[in-house]
Amino acid sequence: MRNLTVVVLVAAILSAASYLNVDAPREMSEAAPGKAEIFVPGVDQKGKGVIGKFEVEVLPGDGKILTNIDHLLFFVDTQYSMQTARSVAANLTGLDLSGYNLVYDITSGNGNATQVIEGPSAGASITIATIAALQNMSLSGDVMITGAINRDGTIGKIGGIESKAKAAKLAGAKVLLVPEGQGIGEMYKVESGCEDVKRFKVCRTSYVSEATIGSTEDGIIIKEVGNVTEALKYFVPQ
């Protein structure tokens, strides 16, 4: 059994720094204010699948990443996902975002958004929604995605796929996109907890290997995708 542990520090301040290095400058076009939403499969602290709604709005501004702090308890890895999503979206669309702010908000059915985005697994969803908002695209409600977002636009491995698949199916999704190599094979159980350390609360999200899954789970089709470009083809079919 393998244990993969992510240690995160609850914080309420976002940095708008870019983490994506682009080898060669690309021709930039002007972004247009827009808005997009995507449904995000996640797990609560008991390992039960839950669904959150993530919204991204593009507004004229000065290149900041903004969030609705009334709905969200920020984890550092979620902040990093937002920063990386912005950089990946700018790179893939060729848009100059220095004159626009990205406003992020997430809610869940029971009003507790933190259980959905604890850990990095909402990163791919955040990136897809950011691209959709920048390009005024409508995303298919039949598709959901779970996976971390890497600086080069690839989708990183996560845990809790079985629970997320069940929640996605109950929410009406027909396809769940997962990171490459996780459609069939080893599955991880999510374990998490928080403790007070001096003036801060330290939260740990662990992925514990426990089982295997197949290409379908609970009546929902599970498809592997390696990067954001591949994933977009499912959300915005040609």
N, C-alpha and C positions, 0 to 999 in steps of 0.2 A: 504493500500500500504506500502511495506517495502523498505527501502533504505539501501543498503550495500555499504559502501564507503571504498575504499582502497587508502591511501595516499602514494604516491611514490616520491622519490627524484631522479631527473636525475643525473647520475654520470657516470664516465668513467673508474672506477677502479674496478676490480673484485677481490674477495677473493676466494682462492682455498680451503677454509676450508670445512671439511665434516660435515654434519648435521645429518647423519644417525648413530645411535648407534646399533651395532650388538651385541646381547647378548652372542654369542659363536663364537670363531674364526672358519673360514671355511678353508678348504684346497684351496690354491690359485694355479692357473695355470698361464702360461705366456700369456700375451695379444699379439696379432699380429696386426701390423698396418693395418688399413682398413678405408673405407669411406662409408657413407650412406647419403641418402637424403630423406626428407619427405615433403609433402605439408601440409601447416598449414592453416586452416580456421580462419579468424579473422574479425574484424570490423574496419572501419575507424572512425574518430572523428564525422562523421555524422550518424553513426550507419549502414552504408552500408557494406555488406559482401565483404571481399577481401580474396585473397589467396596468401600466401607467400611460398617460398621454403627454408627449413631449411637444412643446410648441416653440418655434423659432420665428422671430420677427426681425426684419431688416429695416432699420430707420436711419435717416440722415444723422451723422454724428462725427466722431473723431477717432474711429477705429477701436472702440472699447467693446469688451464682452460684459454684458449686464445680465442680471438674473433677478427673479422675483423671490426675495428673501422671506416673504410671508409664507411661501409654500415649501421651502427647501432647507434642509439641514445639510450643509455642504461637506462632502468628503473630498480630500485632496485629490484622489484619483479621478473623481468626477470633474473637478476643475481642470485637471490636466486633459481629460477627454474633450472638454469644451474648447480649450486652447488648440489642441491638436486638430479637432474637427474644423475649426476656423481656418487653420493653415492648409489642411488638405483640400477643403472646399475652394479656397482661393486659388490654389495651384491647379486643381482640375478644371475649374471654370475659366481661369485666366482673368479673374476680376480683381481690381484694386479696391480693397476694403478700407483703405485709410480714411475715407470720408463717410463711413457708415458704421453704426453700432449694431451688434447682434444681441437681441434680447431673448433669453432662454427662460422657459417656465415648464414645470412638470407637475402633474397632479395624478392621483390614483383614485380608484372607485371609492375608497374609504377615507380619502383626504390625507392619507399618510404617504407622501411621495418618497420619503427617505428609503423605505424598504425596497423600492423599485430600482434605485440607482446606486445602492451601496455596492462598491466594487466598480471595476472598469467596464463591465459588460454592456453598458448603454452607449459606449463610444461610437460603434458603427451606426446605431440609430440616430445619434446626434449629428453625425456627419451627413447621412442621407437627408435628414430634415434640413440641415443648413444649406446644402446644395439646392434642394427643392425651393427653399425660400428665396435664394439668390436668383434662381432662374424662373420663378413663378410657375413651378411644376406641381401638378396634383399627383399624390402618391396613392397607389392601390391599397385599399383597406383589407385586401385578401392576403397580404404578405406582411410578415414581421421578421425582424432580424435581431440576433443577439451575438455580440462579439465586441472585443476591444478594438480600438482604432490605433494603428501605428503611424509613425511620422511619414512613412512612404506610401500611405493609403492602403496598406494590407490590413487584413482583419485578424486580430489575435485571439488565441484560445481563451475560453471562459468555462465556468461550471454551471451546474443546475439545469442542464438542457432538458432532461425529462420533465421536471416541474414546469419549466417555461413552455414546453410543447403542450402540456395539458392546459395551462392557462390560456395559451394562444388559441387552441382549438375551441375552448369554451367561449372565447371572445369573438369567434367567427372567422378566424384566419384559416386559410387553406394551405398555406406554405410557410414554413419557418426556415429562414436562412441561418446557417451556423458556420463557424470557421472551418476552413479546410482541414480535413482529417478528423472532424468530430461528428460527421454524419453517421458513421458506423464505427463503433469501437468503444474506447474507454470513456466512462462518464464520471463526473465528479459531484459529490454532495457538498453543498455550501454550509459552512459553519461560521458563525460570527458572534462577536461580543464586544462590549466596551468597558473600559475602566478609567477612573479618574487618576491622572498623573499630574500632580501639582495643580497648575491653573488650567490644564487642558484635559480633554477627554480623548483617549486613544482607542480607536476601534480597529479590530482585526477581522479580516474576511479571509477564511481559509477554504480551499478546495480540496476535498478528500476523495481519492479514487475509491469507487465502490461498485461499479457495474458497467454493463455495455448496453448500447442502444442500436437500433436498426435504421433503415432509410425512411421508415414511417413510424410514427409513435402516436397512439391514441387517435388514429384517423386523420392525422395531419401529415402532410408531406414534408420531409426534412431534406433540404438541399444545401450542399456545401458551396461556399463562395470564398475566393482567395483575396479579393480586394473590393473596394467601393465601386469601381466601374462595373464589375460583374454583378454586384448586388443591385445596382440601379436598373439593370435590364429587367429585373423581376418587378420592381416598384413602378417603373414607367415603361411598360411594354410598347414596342414599336408597332 
